[in-house]
Amino acid sequence: MTDDIAAGPPASDLPSPTDGYVGDPAVRAEWDDRYSDRQQLWSGRPNGALVAEVTGLAPGRVLDVGCGEGADAIWLARGGWDVTALDVSGVALERAAGHARDAGVTIRWVHAALTGALFPPGSFDLVSAQYPALLRTPDAAAERALLAAVAPGGVLLFVHHAGVDTRQAQESGFDPADYVWPSTVVELLDDDWEVEVDEQRPRVIPEGGAGAHHADDLVLRVRRLR
């Protein structure tokens, strides 16, 4: 997802690119409701960690996991990447498609949960997951799907919020332990992977909006060697 709230018109006049959803209908409904409650949920700007880590990489095939309203996907497409953007929310994808049209870029939209998308192994030179809400499962399905999507020589960039107050989160009905974090991905790495970045760093925060209380990012960038 892109990172902060801003105002703006919806793209509800566009045809939906979201037929054939694959995933949990309850999760889709939850995120559709979140997007429907606001004309625009995120800032419309690409995430800072994505820009910092991807600038300088040779463009190739990229998967944007949890693309939201499309700011990251559009930035990548403008940089010459062949972009596939995935989200569980049809409302978000409809808006993203409108923003992409306005920007004059072509993006492949996928309406699915990550674990339901069933991309062929090694499909992408870059897999970008910016603050994704990926649920953990006993078989680590989401973590394995992230890693499996990366082509040999490619990169997984996983960014999440640091400093989550577990007690406060649980009181609001959110348990961080239920979700995938960079650390849970690292646990699955073997000799086929090289860790290039695994750190906590200050986050560049646009003024106001969602997530503004998170001052630091957890940034994981790993490269698949073979």
Secondary structure, DSSP 8 states (H G I E B T S, - for coil): -----------TTS--S--S-BS-HHHHHHHHHHHHTSS--S-SS--HHHHHHHTTS---EEEEET-TTSHHHHHHHHTT-EEEEEES-HHHHHHHHHHHHHHT---EEEEB-HHHH---TT-EEEEEEES---B--TT-HHHHHHHHTEEEEEEEEEEEES---HHHHHHTT--GGGB--HHHHHTT--TTEEEEEEEEEE----SSSTTTT--EEEEEEEEE--
